[in-house]
Amino acid sequence: MDLQTLKERITIVQSKRDYLLSLLEQPSLGILRVDVNQALEELDELLEEYKRTIPETGNN
């Protein structure tokens, strides 16, 4: 996979984070709240690892 494709896929994954955050606002989420929180934590860790591995140079 080339770097540009990877960046595009990371952008898609980052957009899914907003959806997970909106799920947390749902009062009917119940026990799934634990899973959503876990998914957010893992997603944040992966995004941080990506940023450390492939720092943004300002050139897309």
Secondary structure, 3 states (H helix, E strand, C coil): CCHHHHHHHHHHHHHHHHHHHHHHCCHHHCCHHHHHHHHHHHHHHHHHHHHHHCCCCCCC
